[in-house]
Amino acid sequence: MGKFFFFLVFFLIFLPGGCFIVKSFEGKKPNIIVELPSRYLNKSYEMSLSVSDVGKGLKNVRVSILKQNKETILLSKRYPNPGIMGLGIFNDSFKIPVKFEDQNISDGEALIIIHVSDYSFRAWNKGNWSYREEKVIIDSVPPKVEVLTKKHNIKRGGAGLVIYRLFEKDIKSGVMIEENFFPGFSGMFSDIDVYTAFIGLDHSQGQGSKLAVVAIDSAGNKTSKGFRYYIGNRKFKTDTLNIPQSFLDKKIPGFNLQPDSDDSGSKDFQNSYLKKFIYINSKIREKNSTTILSKSLETKNKLMWRGKFLRLPGSARRASFGDRRIYKYKGKEIGRAVHLGVDLASVKKSRVSAANAGIVIAVENIGIYGNSVIIDHGFGLCTLYSHLSSFSVEKGDEVKKGDAIGRTGITGLAGGDHLHFGVFVNNVFVNPVEWWDKTWIDNNIMSEIDRIRKQLE
């Protein structure tokens, strides 16, 4: 009976009491998870904080920012005592805005300090605590931009140049034309704070388009600097192209299609050259153009070209930039597209030369464009040579103006032997005719580069 009573008292009183004491004096520190959008704080800064405790529960959370020995409280919260029932708060999360303007905190280096404690009896009932410091930089001032170029005359579908100066490091900058961003590059001039951006209006952008230099610092502060510009109009012709069955029979089998829709993957689609052509001339055309334009990401911040660009010798123009094409089959319209280059025809398998000096950044078959070479001329300016029958260069080759790069052909969706010549700036195809014109290049590009270069000497 005595042993039974002892064990009964032990299990009912001493064991729970011992467990309570052990748990009350637990030594696990609270956990802190903090997410900072950036080490740079701007006017709209908001940090995320999650805290947790696996023991007695959270007691205090305190967040402050320390700047030049002045501490400003951002968050202070005390949780209810869990008591002997252990009904504590074990997890909590916060979105903490840092409104340093309202709190009279000046720009510069600062510390975000996070202190979290729990209800453990340790440290004379002060509990376990966790401490975290995060170094940040307060920056509320937008970057300064000075536009150096004076002439910004650009036509619909044409190219241009903007040169500007920045006054801070680590700035993302360039020129915005509506939703298109043209990055600026340092390296054109000896002054590394002077940036160059080649720009272009696509075939659909005209006189209502808005242009501005934008600069965004590491804190997210943004400057949009306007400048004077003139946009000239340009009209594009409309052509109707009749697609004969013989063309479909000859070209479509050469395309290894992997359609991306249930309809285009149907048996009816697979057995129809016409439906395949419609798919190729729309979906594949769009994908191929995106592939070409993405090559500009490999550009060098080095001006590699000089003077007007070469045109295929002895050639006749068969199609122009911006032509609005209407495709018909047996008198019925089956699609529309815009021609984003110039088609030049000479004798079969004519020698194709580099239009200007640069670095070859692509030698590959690109769908409807067929065998193609892309040359980077620096600062996002590239040229495209398509429908080639053969290549004379490899990716990475440095070429001079006039160097052989291949021969004309009928690869891709070409109906006859010719060269499709294109020019693109960053993510926009522009009119190649401008780059064949020495006067246009001198007046709109080189005169501004030479003038600013003399100013900086």
C-alpha positions in Angstrom: 0.0 0.0 0.0 2.9 2.4 0.8 4.6 1.8 -2.5 1.4 2.2 -4.4 0.7 5.5 -2.6 4.3 6.7 -3.3 4.0 5.9 -7.0 0.6 7.5 -7.1 1.9 10.8 -5.6 4.9 10.6 -7.9 2.9 10.3 -11.1 0.2 12.8 -10.0 2.3 15.5 -8.4 6.1 15.2 -8.6 6.4 14.0 -12.3 4.1 16.7 -13.7 5.7 19.2 -11.4 9.2 18.2 -12.5 8.1 18.4 -16.2 6.6 21.8 -15.5 9.9 23.0 -13.9 12.0 21.5 -16.8 9.8 23.2 -19.4 9.7 26.4 -17.5 13.5 26.6 -17.5 13.9 25.4 -21.1 16.9 26.9 -22.9 15.9 27.1 -26.6 16.1 30.6 -28.0 13.3 32.2 -30.1 13.7 32.0 -33.8 14.0 35.1 -36.0 13.4 35.1 -39.8 13.8 38.6 -41.4 13.4 39.5 -45.1 14.8 42.8 -46.3 13.8 43.8 -49.9 17.2 45.4 -50.2 20.1 46.7 -48.0 19.0 50.1 -49.3 16.0 51.8 -47.7 13.8 54.0 -49.8 10.6 55.9 -49.1 8.4 52.9 -49.6 10.5 50.3 -47.7 8.8 47.5 -45.9 10.5 44.6 -44.1 9.0 41.2 -43.3 9.6 39.6 -39.9 8.6 36.2 -38.5 9.3 35.1 -34.9 8.6 31.8 -33.2 9.4 29.9 -29.9 9.0 26.2 -29.3 9.2 26.4 -25.4 7.1 28.6 -23.2 6.0 31.0 -25.9 6.9 34.5 -27.0 7.2 37.3 -24.5 8.5 40.4 -26.3 9.3 41.5 -29.8 11.2 44.7 -30.4 12.4 46.2 -33.6 14.3 49.5 -33.9 16.6 51.4 -36.3 19.8 52.9 -35.0 21.3 55.8 -36.8 24.2 57.9 -35.3 23.4 56.7 -31.8 19.8 57.7 -32.1 17.4 54.7 -31.8 13.9 54.8 -33.3 11.4 52.1 -32.3 9.7 50.5 -35.3 7.8 47.8 -33.5 7.3 46.9 -29.8 4.9 44.1 -28.8 4.5 42.2 -25.5 2.6 38.9 -25.4 0.3 37.6 -22.6 1.9 35.2 -20.0 0.9 31.6 -20.9 0.6 30.7 -17.2 0.6 27.2 -15.9 -1.7 26.0 -18.7 0.9 26.9 -21.3 -1.5 28.9 -23.5 1.2 31.1 -25.0 1.7 32.7 -28.4 4.3 30.6 -30.3 4.4 32.2 -33.7 3.8 35.7 -35.1 4.7 37.6 -38.3 4.8 41.3 -39.3 5.0 43.6 -42.2 7.0 46.6 -40.9 7.1 49.8 -42.9 10.2 52.0 -42.4 8.9 55.5 -42.8 12.2 57.3 -42.0 10.9 60.6 -43.3 8.0 60.7 -40.8 10.4 59.5 -38.1 13.0 62.1 -38.9 15.8 59.7 -39.8 18.4 61.1 -42.2 20.1 59.3 -45.1 23.2 57.2 -44.5 24.3 53.9 -42.9 22.1 52.5 -40.1 21.3 49.3 -38.2 18.0 47.5 -37.9 18.0 45.8 -34.5 15.6 42.9 -33.7 15.3 41.6 -30.1 12.9 38.7 -29.2 12.5 37.0 -25.8 10.4 34.2 -24.4 8.7 33.3 -21.1 11.3 30.8 -19.9 12.3 31.2 -16.2 16.0 31.3 -17.2 18.2 34.3 -16.4 16.1 35.1 -13.3 12.9 35.0 -15.3 14.2 37.2 -18.1 13.9 34.3 -20.4 15.8 33.2 -23.5 16.4 35.9 -26.0 17.6 36.2 -29.6 19.2 39.3 -31.1 19.8 40.2 -34.8 21.4 43.2 -36.5 21.0 44.1 -40.1 23.2 46.7 -41.7 21.2 49.0 -44.1 21.7 52.2 -46.0 19.0 54.9 -46.0 18.7 56.5 -49.4 15.7 58.8 -50.1 17.2 60.9 -52.9 16.5 60.0 -56.6 19.6 59.8 -58.8 20.6 62.8 -60.9 20.8 62.6 -64.7 22.2 65.0 -67.2 21.3 64.5 -70.9 24.3 65.4 -73.1 23.1 64.8 -76.6 21.3 67.8 -78.3 19.7 66.2 -81.4 17.2 63.5 -81.1 15.5 63.2 -84.5 13.9 59.8 -85.0 11.4 58.4 -87.4 8.7 55.8 -87.0 10.6 52.5 -87.3 13.9 54.3 -87.1 16.9 54.5 -84.7 18.6 57.2 -82.6 21.1 57.8 -79.9 21.0 59.3 -76.4 24.1 60.0 -74.3 23.8 61.1 -70.7 25.8 61.4 -67.5 25.1 59.8 -64.1 26.4 61.1 -60.8 26.2 57.9 -58.7 27.5 54.4 -59.0 25.4 51.2 -59.1 22.5 52.8 -61.1 20.3 50.9 -63.6 19.7 53.3 -66.4 18.6 53.6 -70.0 15.9 55.1 -72.2 12.3 54.3 -72.0 10.2 54.5 -75.2 6.7 53.7 -74.0 7.1 50.2 -72.6 10.4 49.4 -74.3 13.6 49.8 -72.3 16.9 50.5 -74.0 19.8 50.0 -71.5 22.6 52.6 -71.3 26.2 51.4 -71.4 29.4 53.0 -70.0 32.5 52.6 -72.1 32.0 54.8 -75.2 34.0 57.6 -73.5 36.9 57.9 -71.1 34.6 59.3 -68.5 32.9 56.1 -67.1 30.0 58.2 -65.7 28.9 59.0 -69.3 26.5 56.4 -70.8 25.3 55.6 -74.3 22.0 54.2 -75.3 21.1 53.3 -78.9 17.3 53.5 -79.2 14.6 52.6 -81.8 11.0 53.1 -82.5 9.3 50.0 -83.7 7.2 50.0 -86.9 4.0 50.8 -84.9 5.3 53.7 -82.8 4.9 57.2 -84.1 4.6 60.8 -83.1 2.7 60.2 -79.9 5.4 58.1 -78.4 7.0 59.2 -75.1 10.8 59.2 -74.6 12.7 59.7 -71.3 16.0 58.7 -69.7 15.3 56.7 -66.6 17.7 55.9 -63.7 17.0 53.7 -60.7 19.3 53.4 -57.7 19.8 50.5 -55.4 17.2 51.8 -53.0 14.6 51.9 -55.8 14.5 55.7 -56.1 13.7 56.5 -59.7 14.4 59.5 -61.9 12.7 60.0 -65.3 14.5 62.8 -67.2 12.8 64.2 -70.3 14.7 65.7 -73.3 13.8 67.3 -76.5 13.1 65.0 -79.5 11.3 65.1 -82.8 9.5 62.1 -84.2 9.0 62.0 -87.9 6.3 60.0 -89.6 6.9 57.2 -92.1 4.4 55.4 -94.2 4.7 51.7 -95.0 3.3 50.0 -98.0 0.9 47.0 -98.1 1.7 44.0 -100.2 -0.5 41.0 -101.0 1.4 37.7 -101.3 -0.4 34.8 -102.9 0.7 31.4 -101.5 0.6 28.7 -104.2 0.2 25.0 -103.3 3.6 24.3 -104.9 5.2 26.6 -102.3 3.5 24.8 -99.4 4.5 21.4 -100.9 8.1 22.5 -101.2 8.7 24.4 -97.9 6.4 23.0 -95.2 7.9 19.4 -95.0 11.2 21.0 -94.0 9.8 22.3 -90.7 9.9 20.0 -87.8 6.9 21.3 -85.9 6.2 20.8 -82.2 2.9 22.6 -81.9 1.9 24.1 -78.5 -1.9 23.8 -78.6 -4.4 20.9 -78.8 -5.8 22.2 -82.0 -2.5 22.4 -83.8 -1.6 18.9 -82.5 -4.6 17.3 -84.1 -4.6 14.8 -86.9 -6.3 17.3 -89.2 -3.5 19.8 -88.5 -0.8 17.3 -89.2 -2.3 16.4 -92.6 -2.7 20.0 -93.7 0.2 22.0 -95.2 -2.0 25.1 -95.2 -2.8 24.9 -91.5 0.9 24.3 -90.8 1.9 27.4 -92.9 -0.6 29.5 -91.0 0.8 28.3 -87.7 4.4 28.8 -88.9 3.7 32.3 -90.2 2.2 33.4 -86.9 3.3 31.5 -83.9 6.7 30.4 -85.2 7.4 33.8 -86.7 6.8 35.4 -83.3 9.1 32.9 -81.5 11.8 33.3 -84.1 11.8 37.1 -83.8 12.0 36.9 -80.1 15.0 34.5 -80.4 16.8 36.9 -82.7 16.1 40.0 -80.5 17.3 38.2 -77.4 20.8 37.9 -78.9 21.3 41.6 -78.2 21.9 40.6 -74.5 25.3 39.4 -75.6 26.3 42.9 -76.8 29.7 44.5 -75.9 30.0 48.0 -74.6 32.4 48.8 -77.3 31.9 50.8 -80.5 33.2 48.4 -83.1 31.9 49.9 -86.3 32.6 53.1 -88.3 31.0 54.7 -91.3 27.9 53.6 -93.3 26.9 49.9 -93.4 27.4 47.9 -96.6 24.6 46.6 -98.7 24.6 43.4 -100.7 26.5 44.4 -103.9 24.5 44.4 -107.2 21.3 43.5 -105.5 17.7 44.6 -106.1 15.3 45.3 -103.2 12.4 42.8 -103.2 10.8 43.8 -100.0 11.2 46.8 -97.6 11.2 47.3 -93.9 7.7 47.7 -92.4 5.9 46.3 -95.4 2.4 45.2 -94.3 1.9 41.7 -95.8 -1.4 40.1 -96.5 -1.1 36.4 -97.2 -3.8 34.7 -99.4 -4.4 31.2 -100.5 -6.7 30.6 -103.5 -8.0 34.2 -103.1 -8.8 33.9 -99.4 -6.8 35.8 -96.7 -5.0 33.4 -94.4 -2.8 35.7 -92.4 -1.0 39.0 -91.9 2.5 40.0 -90.9 4.9 42.9 -90.9 8.3 42.5 -92.7 11.0 43.5 -90.3 14.0 43.8 -92.6 14.9 44.3 -96.3 15.0 41.5 -98.8 17.9 41.8 -101.3 18.2 39.6 -104.4 21.2 39.1 -106.6 22.5 36.0 -108.4 22.1 32.7 -106.7 24.4 32.0 -103.8 25.9 35.5 -103.8 28.7 36.3 -101.4 27.3 38.0 -98.2 29.6 40.3 -96.4 29.6 41.8 -92.9 27.9 45.2 -93.2 30.3 46.6 -90.6 32.9 45.5 -88.1 31.8 43.5 -85.1 31.6 40.2 -83.3 29.6 37.2 -84.6 27.1 36.3 -81.8 25.0 33.7 -83.6 25.4 31.2 -86.5 22.4 29.0 -86.5 19.1 28.1 -88.2 16.3 30.2 -86.9 13.0 28.8 -88.2 11.4 31.0 -90.8 14.6 33.0 -91.1 16.6 29.9 -92.0 20.4 29.8 -91.7 21.3 33.1 -90.1 24.3 35.1 -88.9 24.0 37.8 -86.3 26.7 40.4 -85.7 27.0 42.6 -82.6 28.4 46.0 -83.5 28.4 47.2 -79.9 26.1 49.0 -77.4 23.1 46.8 -78.4 23.3 47.5 -82.2 23.2 44.3 -84.2 22.7 43.2 -87.8 21.0 40.0 -89.1 21.7 38.0 -92.3 19.1 35.3 -93.1 18.1 32.6 -95.6 21.8 31.8 -96.2 22.8 28.7 -98.0 26.2 28.4 -96.3 28.3 30.0 -93.5 31.8 31.4 -93.6 32.1 32.3 -89.9 31.6 30.9 -86.5 30.2 32.3 -83.3 32.8 34.5 -81.6 34.6 35.5 -84.7 35.6 39.1 -85.0 34.8 40.4 -88.5 35.8 43.6 -90.4 33.5 45.5 -92.7 33.3 43.5 -96.0 34.5 40.1 -94.6 32.7 37.1 -96.0 30.1 35.6 -93.6 28.2 33.3 -96.0 26.2 33.0 -99.2 22.6 33.8 -100.1 20.1 31.0 -100.3 16.5 29.8 -99.8 16.6 28.3 -96.3 13.7 29.0 -93.9 10.5 30.3 -95.4 12.2 32.0 -98.4 10.4 31.6 -101.8 13.5 32.3 -103.8 17.3 32.9 -103.4 17.8 36.2 -101.5 19.3 37.8 -98.4 17.0 39.1 -95.6 19.0 41.9 -94.0 17.9 43.2 -90.7 19.1 45.7 -88.1 17.9 45.7 -84.5 18.6 47.7 -81.4 18.1 45.9 -78.1 14.6 44.5 -78.5 13.4 46.4 -81.6 13.9 45.9 -85.3 14.7 49.2 -87.1 14.9 50.3 -90.6 18.2 49.2 -92.2 18.0 51.9 -94.9 19.1 54.5 -92.4 22.3 52.6 -91.7 23.2 52.5 -95.4 23.0 56.3 -95.5 26.3 58.1 -94.6 24.6 61.4 -94.2 22.1 60.0 -91.8 24.8 58.3 -89.7 26.9 61.5 -89.6 24.1 63.8 -88.7 22.3 61.6 -86.1 25.0 59.4 -84.6 28.6 60.2 -85.2 28.3 64.0 -84.9 26.9 63.7 -81.4 29.5 61.1 -80.4 32.4 63.2 -81.8 31.0 66.4 -80.2 30.7 64.9 -76.7 34.1 63.2 -77.0 35.7 66.5 -77.7 34.0 68.1 -74.7 35.3 65.4 -72.4 38.9 65.6 -73.6 
